[in-house]
């Protein structure tokens, strides 16, 4: 048994850098899909509900298969999982460039990319990173990796908008597909061996649970379910804003470029938010930080819809909401690690992420359905405020104490 490491090992630094790059590309490309709503709808004569359903299905599949893909990653390794996901992701974008109907949209952007996202984003890379860094570094490392997703949004969304304007949305999707293939190269930043659950370190006193045992304990752990409830709300907010904010602004007479820059600003400010929430999560109560974050979202949305809408107010909302965008990820992932340890972190995070993606399904699809039936997004904004308040309440009731027998809790955090 050894002392917990306080330094950053070479393997940890490389893995964190690779993970940040991977989510930069994967999430950046994904967040650009909202820019396609109007040009695709116009060219293919499909309603917003149909486009919203494709993105909603993407989110739902992303979540449904995430626990299974995470389990495979723990068994077969992070590198192989990421390479396979990158190939499927690029294939989905290539297919989307050829579609001529709503059905093609559902198959490409919905099914294929939904499956690919489960193998190329946070759950897979955070599980691998969490096994390489010392406990006191874990929350900060998670924040750095999460910030990568925001850097992608800031960098890739304006690039996608420029490509759409210059060469059209079909050719733009092909270009983004080539970019996605770089994930396969970055996957070599993770060691080929020793990345599975069998090689994972365990905290002192952490039970040597098999996967089924870990899932049974999680199913009986009330704070774990409260985390799931809060993450449902997170998914709803992110999918709704990411998919429909550009169209909402154009509907209200704001230039399309402001919508693109709003998404980019969300990404830029979330770089700071994700990192800082990661740092704060290593020093204070993660549930209370989550409560403040969700309450802050509710206040930001209320101010946005009640104040006069201008380009300046849209960009200001994007900056504030961006700071609160993905700060939930390092806090929630860190809480799961505290509750259940490292051995099955990817799979247990995957279950929580499923809740996030169920929320994202409704945020993307229901918003489009309501708009097509009412001609307004007002009801969805109001629901988003109420859900933010609910998530804050659930987070206040959450505790991230270890789900181990009492003698083991005192020793949790030291690496073996």
N, C-alpha and C positions, 0 to 999 in steps of 0.2 A: 504494500500500500504506500502511495507517495503523497507528497503535499500537492495541493491544487496549484496548477501553473498560473503565474501572474504575468508571464511574458507572452508575446505573440510568436508562435512558431512559424517557420517558413511555410509549412503546409497550410496552416490556418490563413496566413496572409494571401497566399495564392488562391485558396478556395474562396475567400471572401471577395477578392477581386473578380474571379471568374463568375461567382454567383451574382454579383452586382451587374456585371456586363450582360449576363443572360437575361435577367429580369428587365434590364434596360431595353433590350431588343424585343423580348416577348411581350411585355406590357405596353411598350411604346407603340408597336404595330397595332396591338389590340385596341388601344385607346383612340386610334385614328379612325376606327370604323364609323364613329358618329358623323364624320365628315362625308360619308358615302350616302347617308340617308336621303338627302334631296337629289343628288345627281342620279343615283341608282333608281330611286322611285320615279323620277321623271323619265329616264330612258326606258325603263321596263314597265312603266305604268302600273306600279304596285303601290298599295296604301302603306301608310306609316305603321299600321298594325302588323302588316306582313313583314316589313323590315324589322320592326321591334320584336316580332316573334322569333325571327332567325337569330337575333342577338340574345334573346331570352333563352332559347334552346341551347345556344352555345354556352351560356352561363350555367344552365341546369346540368348539362352533360359534364361540363368542367367540374362541377361539384360532385355529381353522382359517381363518376369513375375515379375521383381523386383518391379516396381511401384505398382502392384496389391498386391503382398505379403506385401509390406510396408504398404499399406492402411489397409490390414487385421490386421497387427501387431498393428497399431495405434488404431484399433477398439477392438481387442480381447486380446491384451497384448503381450509383448515381450517373456515372458516365454513359452507360448503355441506355438508360432511361432518357437522358437528355438528347442523345443523338437520334433515337427513334422518334421522339417528340418533334424535333426540328424538321425531320423529313416529312412527317405527316402535316405539320403546320405549313410548310412551303407548298406541299401538294394541295392543301385546301385553298391557299391564296391563288395558286395557278388555276384551279378549277373555277374559283369565283370570277376570274378574269374572262371566262368564256360563257358565263351563264346568260340565259335569255328569259328566265321566268322566276317567280317567287320560289318555286320548288328547288331550282338550282341554288338559289340564295340560301335556303334552309340547309341543303346538303353540304354546301361548301363552307360558308361562314358559320353556319349553325353546328352541323354534326362534326365535320372533320376538324375544324379549328377548336371546337369545344373539347374534343378528345385530346388534341395536341396540347392545349393549354395546361391540362392536368399533368403533363410530363415536362413542362418547360418553365414553371413559375415557382412561386414562393414555397409551397409545401415541400417540394423535392429538394430545392437548394438549401432551404433553412434547416431541414433535417440533417443534411450532410454537414453544413457549417456548425450546427449545434454540437455535433459529435467531435469537432476538431478544436473548439475553443474552450478555454477555462470557464467555469461557471460565472465568475465575476466579469468576464468579457462578453458573455453570451448576449445580453440585452443590447449592448452597443453594436455587436456584430450584426445582429438581426436588424437594427436600425439602419446600418450602413447598406446592407443588402436591399432592404425595402426602399431606401432612398434611390437605389438604382432604377427601380420601376418608375419613379417620378422623373428621373433624369431622362429616361426614354420618352416619357410623355412630353417633356419640354423640347426634346431634340427631334423626335420622330414625327410628332403631330404636325409641326410647321413644314417639315420636309414632305409629308404626305399631302398636305394642302397645296404646296408648290407643284408637286408632281401631278396632282389632279388638274390643276389649272393649266399646266403646260402640255401634258400628254394624254389627259383623260383618265378616268378612274380605272379602266381595264388595264392599261399599260402600267399604271401606278401599282396595281396589285402584284403584277409580275416583278416589278422592281423591289417591292417590299418582301416578296418571297425569297429573292436572292439574299436580301439582308438577313432574313430569318435563318438561313443556312449557316450563318456564322456562329449560331448557338452550338452547332455540332463541333466546331473548332474549340470554342471556349470550354466545352465539356471536359477537355483534357486537363483542365485546371484541377480536376478532382482525381484523386488516386484511383486507379483501376481496381485495386484490391483493398480490402479493409473498410469499405464504405457501407457494408451491409449491417443488419442488426446484430449478426453474430459477433462482429468485431467492435460493436459500440461500447464505449465506456459506460459504467454505471456509477451512480452516486453511492456513497457509503450507506448501507442499509437498504438500498433500493432492491425490491424483490426481483428475482430472475424470472419474471413472468413470461410465459408464451404470449403470442399475440391475442389469442382468444381470452386468456385470463386478463390481460390488460384492458381489452374492450369491455369485459364484464365489470371490472372495477370502475371503469369510466362511466358505464351506464348507470351506476348506483351513486355516483358522486355528484351531489346537487350543484356545487359551484361550476362543475364542467358544463352542466346543462344551461346554467345562467350565462356562461361565456358563449354558448351556442346561440342563445336568444339575442344577445347583443350583436354578434357577428352577422346574424340574419339582417338586422337593420343596416349594418355597414354595407352589406351587399346591395340592398335595396337602394340606398342613397347613391352609391358609386355607379351602378348600372343606369339609373335614371338620369343622373346628371351627365355622365359620360356619353350616353346615347342620344339624349334629347336636348341638352342645353344649346348646341349650335342651332338646331331647328327652331327652338323656342325664341332665340334672339332674332333670327331672321324673320319669324312671324311677327315680331313686335317692331320691325323696321330697322333693326340693327344690321350692319354689314356682315356678310359671311366671314370676312377676315377677323372680325372681333370674336366670332364663335371659335375659330381656330386658335386665336391667341388666348382666349379664355381657357381652353383645354391645356394649352402650353403653360400658362401661368399656374394652373392647378398643379401640373407636374413640377414646375420650378419651385414653388413654395412648399410642396410636399417633400422635396429634398431636405429642406431644413426641418420640417415637421417630423418626418420619419426618423431622422437622426436624433433630434432632441427628445422625442418621446422614447426612443430606445435608450438614451442616456438616463433620462428621468426614471424609466422603468427599472433600471439597475440600482436606483437609489431610494425609490419610494414605493408606495402601494400601486401596483399595476391596475387593480380594479378601480381605485379612486381616480387615477389618471384617465381610464376609459370613460368613467362617468362624466368627467369634465369635458372630454373630447366630444362625446355624443351630445351633451347639453350645448356645447359651443356650436355644433352643426345646426341644432334646432334654432338657435338665436340667429345664426348667419342666414339661414333660409328665410326666416320670418322677416328680417330686415330687407332682404333682397326683393321679396314679392310685395312688400308694403311701401317701400320707397319708390320714387319715380325711376323708371328704367332708362338709363343712358349708357353709352359705351363705357364711360368712366365707372358707373355703378356695376356694370357687368364684370369689368376687369377687377374691380375691388372685391366683389363677391368671389371671383375665381381665386384671388390671392388668399383670402381668408379660408375659404373652403378647402383650398389646396393644402394649407398648413395642417388641416385636420383630416386630410384625405386617406392616407394609409398608415397613420400613426397607430392605428388599431392593430396592425400586423405584428410589430415587435412586441407590443404589450400582450396581445393574445397568445402568441407563440411562446413568449417567455412564461406566461402563466401556466400553459399546458406543460412546459418542461418542469416547472416547479411542482406541479401536481403529480406528474407521472414519471419524471425522469427522462432519460435519453434513448433507451433501448428501442422504444416504439414511438418516438416523437413524430416521425413523418406520418405514420398512419393515424395517430390520434389527432394531429393537426389536420389531417385530411378530412376527418369526420367533422371537425369544427368548420372547416372550409366548405364542406357540403352545405351546412346551414347558411353560410355566406352566399353561396351560389343559388340556393333556393330563393333567398331574398332578392338576388340580382335578377333572377327570372321574372319575378313580379315587377321589379323596378323598370326593366326594359320593355316587357310586353304590355303590362297593364297601362303604362303611360301612353303607349301608342294606341291601345284600344280605346281608352277614355278620350283621347284627342279626336280620333275618328268619329266618335259618337257624340261628343259635346263641343268640339272645336276649340277646346281650351285645356291647358295643363294645370289650371288653378287647383283642382281637387288633389292632384298628385303632390303638388307643393305642400298643401295643407296636411296631407297624410304623412309626408316626410317630416314635417315638424313634430307631429304627434309621436311618430316612431322614434325620433331622436330623444324625446323626453322619456319614452318607455325604456329605451336602451340605457339611458343614464340611471334610471331607477334599478334596473336589473344589475347594472355594474356595481352600484352601491351595495347591493345585497350579496355580491360575489366575494369569495376569499380564495387566494391562490396558494393556500397551504398544501403541503404534500399529502397525497392520498395513501400514505404508508402507515403502518402501525406506529404508535407513539414513540417507541424507543428509537426508530429510524429517523424520525423527523429532525431531531436535534442535529444529526450528522449530515443531513442532506446538504449537498453543495460541494463537498470535497470529491475530487476525481479519484478513481482507483487506478 
